[in-house]
Each structure stands twice: as structure tokens, then as C-alpha cells.
Amino acid sequence: MFGLGGIHVEVLEDVTFRVAPLSRADAEEMIEEVRGRRLLDGVRGKPPVDRQALIQALLSLSRLLVENPCVSEVDINPLIVLRRGCMPWMRG
């Protein structure tokens, strides 16, 4: 499942699904399918996010799940996608 998180998931149910393993085309389509995708392009003076890093994160997560069948789900909330790269939010 991929979505922009927050109210986009909880209220608007703005998510998309695929079955692992994902291809690059799957990851690209997932990003394009969410209604809030324009937020990733940068709005109100915010820079666009690194879509290639987001695609790579989705592909890496897919590979993790395929290579570790004992893992049934992973919740990364939030995944911060920056202008260059992305990182999971870490609480310290």
C-alpha cells in the first residue's frame, strides 16, 4: 500500500495497492495513482521531492518483503521524502 499519509489516508482514503514484488513501473504507477501526487511536485514554495528516491524506497521495501516471507507487514510512518533522498522518521 502506498499513500501520502495523514489525512490523505485517514479521511480521503487516498492509497493504492500492489502485490510484491514490485517492478519499477509498479512503483511509478503507484505514485501517479494517488490523488495527492501533485504535493510531491512542490507547492506553495516547497521544492519537489526526489521521486527517484521514493521509487527506490518502494522497490527496496518490496524486495525486503519478498526476501523475508516471515515479515507480513511494515509500517513506515512517516517516510520523509526530501529534495534529495528520503529517510524514515526516527523518534529518539
N, C-alpha and C positions, 0 to 999 in steps of 0.2 A: 504494500500500500504506500502511496506517495501523496502528500498534500502539503500545503504551505503552513499548516499548524494553526494553533489558536482558534479564533472564531471561524476561520475558514473551514476547519474540520468540524468543530462542535456545533455550530449553528447552520452554516451553509452546506455542510456535508460535501465539501469540495475536495474530493480524493479520487484517485484512480488506482486500479489494481492490475497486477500481472503475476504470473506464476514463475518462480525461479526455475532455471537460470535465465537471467535477463540478457538480451543482446543489447548492443549499443542503440539500435533502432528502438527497442522496447523502452529504454531509459529516456531517449529523446521524446518519444511519443507520450510517455507518462507526464513529462514536464509540460508539454504542449496541451495536454488534455485538461489540466486543472484550470478552472475559470480565473483564478487569481494570478495566472502566469505573468501577466503584464507587470506585476510588482517586482518580478525578477529582472525586468529591463531597466529598472531605476525610475522612480517617480519623485516629484517634489524635491528635486535637487539631490536625491540619493543616487549613487552610482549603480550601474547594472552589476549583477552578481556574476561570478565566474561559473557559467553554465557547464563548461567542460569539467570543472572540479566537482560540480553536483552530479553530473553524469557518471564520473569515475567513482564517486561515493556510492551511488546506487548499484553500479556494477560490482564494486568490492563487497558490498553487503550481500548481494545476490550470491557471489562466489563463496562468501563465508557460510551462508546457509546451505548451499549445495555440498560443500566440503565437510560440513559438520551436521549431519542429519539429526543429531540429538538436540540441536537447537531448534525450537519450534517457532520462536518469535523474538524479535529485538525491537525495543522502543528507543529511538534516538530522539529526544525531545528536550531542547531543540537542536537541530543541526544548523549551525551558523554558517551561512554561505557568504563569503566576502568578495571583494573585487578580485582578489587573487587567492584561491584556495577556499577551504572550508574546514570547520572544526566542530566537534560536539561541545556543547556547553558543559563545563565541569563545575560542580559545586564543591567548594573547598571548605 
